[in-house]
Amino acid sequence: MACRIPIWPLVVIVKAGQRNPAWRTITGEDMPQYLVAIHHPDNYDPSLEDETMDRDIDVLNEEMEAAGARFFAGGLQSARHAKSLRKQPRGEVVITDGPYLEAKEHIGGFWILDAANMDEAVAWGLKAVAACRASVEVRQFHAMPTE
């Protein structure tokens, strides 16, 4: 069985348990990457998104692209379409409908940004709050160790 591991700038197939030497590593020349995640309530109704909101998100995407900050962006289907996989004590895996966390909010979309530091990533997050009219989480990715 193969494991799909996202790599800069494409996806590479690697056998499970093997480290891929093509992993992008963060060096002094690379900026760290940050997740900017949009949180929606469980009862979020995407049909309430209007043209103004769509335009604000498009403007934010264009601004991120022009600044060279946007690495990837994506929207997610509602949490009710999610599947959660939980490893059990004896090694079996239970698959259930819905998101893993039992929470009142779930990730509805996200950006992966190249940013110089957390302050810069938070500045983009503030713009995402305004454009998406939703709560946002900003979190840095772990840097892959260099060999």
C-alpha positions in Angstrom: 0.0 0.0 0.0 1.3 3.5 -0.9 1.0 6.6 1.1 0.4 10.0 -0.6 2.7 12.6 0.9 2.3 16.2 -0.3 5.6 17.6 -1.4 6.6 21.0 -2.8 5.3 21.5 -5.5 3.6 18.1 -6.2 2.5 14.8 -4.7 4.9 11.9 -4.6 3.9 8.3 -3.9 6.0 6.7 -1.1 5.7 3.3 0.5 4.4 3.4 4.0 7.1 3.7 6.7 9.7 5.1 4.3 11.0 8.6 4.5 11.0 10.5 1.2 14.2 12.3 0.5 12.3 14.8 -1.7 10.6 16.4 1.4 10.9 20.2 1.2 13.0 21.3 4.1 13.1 24.8 5.6 16.5 26.4 5.4 17.6 29.9 6.0 16.4 30.8 2.5 12.9 29.4 2.9 10.1 31.0 4.8 8.1 28.9 7.3 4.6 27.9 6.3 1.4 28.6 8.2 -2.1 27.2 8.1 -4.8 29.8 8.1 -8.0 27.8 8.8 -11.5 29.1 8.6 -13.9 27.7 11.2 -17.6 27.3 10.5 -20.3 26.3 13.0 -21.8 22.9 12.6 -25.0 24.4 11.2 -23.1 26.6 8.6 -25.2 27.2 5.5 -23.0 28.1 2.5 -26.0 29.3 0.6 -25.9 32.4 2.9 -22.6 33.5 1.3 -23.4 36.4 -0.9 -21.6 38.0 -3.9 -19.9 40.6 -1.6 -18.4 37.8 0.5 -17.3 35.9 -2.6 -15.7 39.1 -3.9 -13.9 39.8 -0.6 -12.4 36.3 -0.6 -11.3 36.7 -4.3 -9.7 40.0 -3.4 -7.9 38.4 -0.5 -6.7 35.5 -2.6 -5.4 37.9 -5.3 -3.6 39.9 -2.6 -2.0 36.8 -1.1 -0.9 35.7 -4.6 0.5 39.1 -5.5 2.5 39.2 -2.2 3.9 35.7 -2.9 2.4 34.4 0.4 -0.2 31.9 -0.9 1.2 28.4 -1.3 -2.2 26.7 -1.5 -5.8 27.4 -0.7 -8.8 25.1 -0.5 -12.4 24.9 0.7 -13.8 21.8 2.3 -17.2 20.2 2.1 -19.3 20.5 5.2 -18.4 18.5 8.3 -21.3 16.1 7.8 -19.4 14.7 4.7 -16.3 13.9 6.7 -15.1 10.5 7.8 -13.1 10.0 11.0 -10.7 7.1 11.5 -9.7 6.3 15.1 -7.1 3.7 16.0 -8.3 1.5 18.9 -6.2 0.0 21.7 -5.7 -3.4 19.9 -4.8 -1.8 16.6 -8.1 -2.0 14.7 -9.4 1.2 13.2 -13.0 2.4 13.6 -14.4 4.6 10.8 -17.3 6.9 11.7 -19.3 9.5 9.9 -18.5 13.1 10.7 -15.4 15.0 11.9 -13.0 13.6 14.5 -13.5 16.3 17.1 -16.8 16.7 18.9 -17.0 20.4 18.6 -19.4 23.1 17.6 -17.1 24.4 14.8 -15.1 22.7 12.1 -12.6 23.8 9.4 -14.5 25.0 6.3 -11.5 26.0 4.2 -7.9 27.0 4.6 -4.8 28.6 3.1 -1.2 27.4 3.4 1.0 30.5 3.4 4.6 31.3 3.2 5.2 34.0 5.8 8.3 35.4 7.5 6.9 34.9 11.0 3.8 34.4 13.0 3.0 38.1 13.0 2.9 38.2 9.2 0.7 35.1 9.2 -1.7 36.6 11.8 -1.9 39.7 9.6 -3.2 37.5 6.8 -5.5 35.8 9.3 -7.0 39.1 10.2 -7.9 39.7 6.6 -9.3 36.2 6.3 -11.6 36.9 9.3 -12.9 40.0 7.5 -13.3 38.3 4.1 -14.8 35.1 5.3 -16.9 36.5 8.2 -15.7 33.6 10.4 -13.3 32.6 13.1 -9.7 31.8 11.9 -6.9 29.7 13.3 -3.3 30.4 12.4 -0.7 27.7 13.1 2.9 27.1 11.9 3.8 23.9 10.2 6.7 21.9 11.7 9.9 22.3 9.7 11.1 19.0 8.3 14.6 18.2 9.6 17.5 18.4 7.2 19.6 15.3 6.8 
